[in-house]
Amino acid sequence: MEKDQLDKPVTRTNDTVINYTEVEKSGDSQDTGSVKISDEVVAIIAGLSATEVKGIAGMSGGIVGGITEFVGKKSPSKGVKVQVGEREAAVDLFVIVEYGVRIPEVAQEVQRSVKKAIESMTGLSVVEINVHIQGVAFPNEIKEDEPLRVK
């Protein structure tokens, strides 16, 4: 398997590099192999967990021409940046909140939810979760589940 600059295993798929993190198993004295978790998997876990929090309208894919790109819940790793080490992970989330919510409370709940999800699902220790509020969605702007008008 190919290695990156930090000697972490990587896989190349159609010009996309997927970094993997080996998770150390405890309590098992037999060498039965290794568990590798890609950075993309950690990002998906973080994105899905964040969008489940009440008050989050969706994730922000970045700034496009001065306008925040609203991703919604269809692309779970968009609006998420992760750094994954051997035993720890740091997460940056770019979110859009619903109008009228108390932003500090929603952000703290996002941090709790994402930390719990990543730690329980991967065994990695989450050392930092930064929540970047990129915009506010008004009720008439949240149309992600609107049915298609034409077929």
C-alpha positions as CSV (number, residue, x, y, z in Angstrom):
1,M,0.0,0.0,0.0
2,E,1.3,3.5,-0.8
3,K,2.3,5.8,2.0
4,D,2.0,9.6,2.4
5,Q,4.6,12.1,3.8
6,L,3.7,11.1,7.4
7,D,4.1,7.4,6.5
8,K,0.3,6.9,6.8
9,P,-1.2,4.4,4.3
10,V,-3.1,6.0,1.4
11,T,-5.3,4.7,-1.4
12,R,-5.7,6.5,-4.7
13,T,-9.0,6.4,-6.5
14,N,-9.5,8.5,-9.6
15,D,-7.1,11.1,-8.5
16,T,-8.6,11.2,-5.0
17,V,-6.3,10.3,-2.2
18,I,-7.9,8.6,0.8
19,N,-5.9,8.7,4.0
20,Y,-6.3,5.9,6.5
21,T,-5.7,5.9,10.2
22,E,-4.9,2.6,12.0
23,V,-6.8,2.3,15.2
24,E,-4.9,0.5,18.0
25,K,-6.8,-2.3,19.5
26,S,-6.6,-2.9,23.3
27,G,-7.1,-6.0,25.4
28,D,-6.3,-8.4,22.5
29,S,-2.9,-10.0,22.8
30,Q,-3.2,-11.8,19.4
31,D,-2.2,-10.0,16.3
32,T,-5.3,-10.5,14.1
33,G,-4.6,-7.6,11.8
34,S,-5.3,-3.9,11.8
35,V,-8.3,-1.6,11.5
36,K,-7.9,1.3,9.2
37,I,-10.4,4.2,9.2
38,S,-10.3,6.7,6.3
39,D,-10.4,10.5,7.0
40,E,-13.5,10.6,4.7
41,V,-15.3,8.2,7.1
42,V,-14.6,10.4,10.1
43,A,-15.8,13.4,8.1
44,I,-19.0,11.6,7.2
45,I,-19.7,10.7,10.8
46,A,-19.1,14.3,11.9
47,G,-21.3,15.7,9.1
48,L,-24.2,13.4,9.8
49,S,-24.0,13.9,13.5
50,A,-23.9,17.7,13.1
51,T,-26.9,17.8,10.8
52,E,-29.0,15.8,13.3
53,V,-28.7,18.6,15.9
54,K,-31.9,20.7,16.2
55,G,-31.1,24.2,14.9
56,I,-28.7,23.2,12.1
57,A,-30.2,23.9,8.7
58,G,-27.3,22.2,6.9
59,M,-23.7,22.3,6.1
60,S,-21.9,25.0,4.2
61,G,-19.8,23.9,1.2
62,G,-17.8,27.1,1.3
63,I,-18.0,30.6,0.0
64,V,-18.9,30.8,-3.7
65,G,-18.8,34.3,-5.2
66,G,-19.5,35.9,-1.8
67,I,-22.5,33.7,-1.2
68,T,-22.5,30.7,1.2
69,E,-23.1,27.5,-0.7
70,F,-25.9,25.6,1.1
71,V,-25.3,21.9,1.0
72,G,-28.1,20.6,3.2
73,K,-28.0,17.0,4.3
74,K,-27.5,15.2,1.0
75,S,-23.7,15.3,1.0
76,P,-22.6,14.4,4.6
77,S,-18.9,15.1,4.3
78,K,-19.2,18.6,2.7
79,G,-18.6,21.4,5.0
80,V,-16.4,19.2,7.2
81,K,-12.6,19.2,7.5
82,V,-10.8,16.6,9.6
83,Q,-7.3,15.9,10.7
84,V,-6.8,12.4,11.9
85,G,-3.8,11.2,13.7
86,E,-2.9,7.8,15.1
87,R,-5.2,8.1,18.1
88,E,-6.7,11.6,17.9
89,A,-8.9,13.6,15.6
90,A,-9.6,17.3,15.2
91,V,-12.7,18.6,13.3
92,D,-13.8,21.8,11.6
93,L,-17.5,22.1,10.8
94,F,-18.9,24.8,8.5
95,V,-22.6,25.1,9.3
96,I,-25.7,27.1,8.5
97,V,-28.1,27.6,11.4
98,E,-31.8,28.1,11.4
99,Y,-33.1,31.6,12.0
100,G,-34.2,32.2,15.6
101,V,-32.0,29.6,17.4
102,R,-29.5,30.5,20.1
103,I,-26.3,30.0,18.2
104,P,-23.9,29.3,21.2
105,E,-26.2,26.6,22.5
106,V,-26.6,25.0,19.1
107,A,-22.9,25.1,18.5
108,Q,-22.2,23.5,21.9
109,E,-24.7,20.7,21.1
110,V,-23.0,20.1,17.8
111,Q,-19.7,19.8,19.5
112,R,-21.1,17.3,22.1
113,S,-22.9,15.3,19.4
114,V,-20.0,15.1,17.0
115,K,-17.5,14.2,19.8
116,K,-19.7,11.4,21.1
117,A,-20.3,10.0,17.6
118,I,-16.7,9.9,16.5
119,E,-15.4,8.6,19.8
120,S,-18.0,5.9,20.1
121,M,-17.8,4.7,16.4
122,T,-14.0,4.9,15.8
123,G,-12.3,4.8,19.2
124,L,-10.4,7.9,18.3
125,S,-10.1,10.7,20.9
126,V,-11.5,14.0,19.6
127,V,-9.3,16.8,20.8
128,E,-10.9,19.7,19.1
129,I,-14.2,20.6,17.3
130,N,-14.4,24.0,15.8
131,V,-17.9,25.1,14.6
132,H,-17.9,27.9,12.0
133,I,-21.3,29.5,11.5
134,Q,-21.4,30.4,7.8
135,G,-24.9,31.6,7.5
136,V,-28.5,31.8,8.8
137,A,-31.3,30.0,6.9
138,F,-34.8,31.5,7.0
139,P,-37.8,29.1,7.0
140,N,-38.6,29.8,3.3
141,E,-35.0,29.0,2.3
142,I,-34.9,25.5,3.7
143,K,-36.2,23.6,0.7
144,E,-33.9,20.6,0.5
145,D,-36.7,18.0,1.0
146,E,-39.0,19.7,-1.5
147,P,-40.4,17.3,-4.1
148,L,-39.4,17.7,-7.7
149,R,-42.0,19.5,-9.7
150,V,-41.2,17.7,-13.0
151,K,-40.1,14.2,-13.9
